[in-house]
Amino acid sequence: SAQTVKQTEITSINNSLNTVLKLTPVNFSYEKDWATKLKLSTQKQNGFAVEEVEKVAPELVVNQQKTYTAGKNATKTATVPMVDYETLIPLLVGSIKEQQLQIEALKKEISALKKSK
């Protein structure tokens, strides 16, 4: 029967909002020659600038190795740094939760101010 692997060393991610606020959504495309050679999309894409993400949250950047043809029977490998959007999801959820706490606090404050008038 299949074995179930348990998660260990589970800790909260704190300050997600701070990290997310430092990320700037951008449009980008890959260099045409490389995109064709490595079979990457040549279309404009939505995402983040990898260099910026690397400074803010290096754990979100993965280096993908892509093989391409270089001559008759030869192949070479190119490294394509990419943002791992799946890893970004928990940060987004954490950010929403942090914002919700701020919203609830503001609601209470507004309600208290209304009562004191």
C-alpha positions as CSV (number, residue, x, y, z in Angstrom):
1,S,0.0,0.0,0.0
2,A,1.1,3.6,-0.6
3,Q,2.9,5.4,2.2
4,T,1.8,8.9,3.3
5,V,4.6,11.4,3.9
6,K,3.8,13.8,6.7
7,Q,4.9,17.4,6.8
8,T,7.3,18.3,9.6
9,E,8.7,21.5,11.2
10,I,5.6,23.5,10.3
11,T,5.9,27.2,11.2
12,S,3.8,30.2,10.3
13,I,4.9,32.5,7.5
14,N,4.9,36.0,9.0
15,N,5.1,39.3,7.2
16,S,3.8,38.0,3.9
17,L,2.2,41.4,3.1
18,N,5.5,43.1,3.5
19,T,7.1,40.8,0.9
20,V,4.1,40.9,-1.5
21,L,4.1,44.8,-1.4
22,K,7.7,44.8,-2.6
23,L,6.8,42.8,-5.8
24,T,5.8,44.8,-8.9
25,P,3.6,43.1,-11.4
26,V,5.0,43.6,-15.0
27,N,4.5,42.5,-18.6
28,F,7.5,40.9,-20.2
29,S,8.6,38.6,-23.0
30,Y,11.6,36.5,-23.5
31,E,14.3,37.4,-26.0
32,K,13.0,36.3,-29.4
33,D,16.0,34.1,-30.4
34,W,16.1,32.3,-27.0
35,A,12.3,31.9,-26.8
36,T,12.3,30.2,-30.2
37,K,15.4,28.1,-29.4
38,L,14.1,27.0,-26.0
39,K,10.5,26.7,-27.0
40,L,9.4,29.4,-24.6
41,S,6.4,31.5,-25.2
42,T,7.1,34.4,-27.6
43,Q,3.9,36.2,-26.3
44,K,3.9,39.1,-23.8
45,Q,3.3,37.6,-20.4
46,N,2.1,38.9,-17.0
47,G,4.4,38.2,-14.1
48,F,7.3,39.6,-12.2
49,A,10.9,40.7,-13.1
50,V,13.0,37.8,-11.9
51,E,15.9,40.0,-10.9
52,E,13.6,42.0,-8.6
53,V,12.0,38.9,-7.1
54,E,15.4,37.4,-6.4
55,K,16.2,40.5,-4.2
56,V,12.8,40.4,-2.4
57,A,12.1,36.7,-2.0
58,P,14.8,34.5,-3.5
59,E,12.8,31.4,-2.5
60,L,10.3,32.3,-5.3
61,V,12.9,32.0,-8.1
62,V,13.7,28.6,-9.7
63,N,16.3,28.0,-12.4
64,Q,14.9,25.8,-15.1
65,Q,17.4,24.0,-17.3
66,K,16.3,23.9,-21.0
67,T,18.1,21.9,-23.6
68,Y,18.4,23.1,-27.2
69,T,20.0,22.0,-30.4
70,A,23.4,23.4,-31.2
71,G,24.6,22.0,-34.4
72,K,24.0,18.6,-36.1
73,N,24.1,16.1,-33.3
74,A,24.9,18.5,-30.4
75,T,22.7,19.9,-27.6
76,K,23.5,22.6,-25.1
77,T,21.7,23.7,-21.9
78,A,20.5,27.2,-21.1
79,T,19.4,28.3,-17.6
80,V,16.0,30.2,-17.5
81,P,15.3,31.8,-14.1
82,M,11.6,31.8,-13.5
83,V,9.2,32.8,-10.7
84,D,7.6,29.8,-9.0
85,Y,4.0,31.1,-8.9
86,E,2.9,28.1,-6.9
87,T,5.3,29.1,-4.1
88,L,3.9,32.6,-4.2
89,I,0.3,31.4,-3.4
90,P,0.8,30.9,0.4
91,L,2.3,34.5,0.6
92,L,-0.8,35.8,-1.2
93,V,-3.1,34.0,1.2
94,G,-1.0,35.3,4.2
95,S,-1.2,38.8,2.8
96,I,-5.0,38.7,2.4
97,K,-5.3,37.4,6.0
98,E,-3.0,40.2,7.3
99,Q,-5.1,42.8,5.4
100,Q,-8.3,41.3,6.8
101,L,-7.0,41.8,10.4
102,Q,-6.2,45.4,9.5
103,I,-9.7,45.9,8.0
104,E,-11.4,44.4,11.1
105,A,-9.3,46.7,13.4
106,L,-10.3,49.7,11.3
107,K,-14.0,48.7,11.5
108,K,-13.8,48.5,15.3
109,E,-12.1,51.9,15.4
110,I,-14.7,53.5,13.1
111,S,-17.5,52.0,15.2
112,A,-15.9,53.3,18.4
113,L,-15.5,56.8,16.9
114,K,-19.2,56.8,15.8
115,K,-20.3,55.9,19.3
116,S,-18.2,58.6,20.9
117,K,-19.8,61.4,18.8
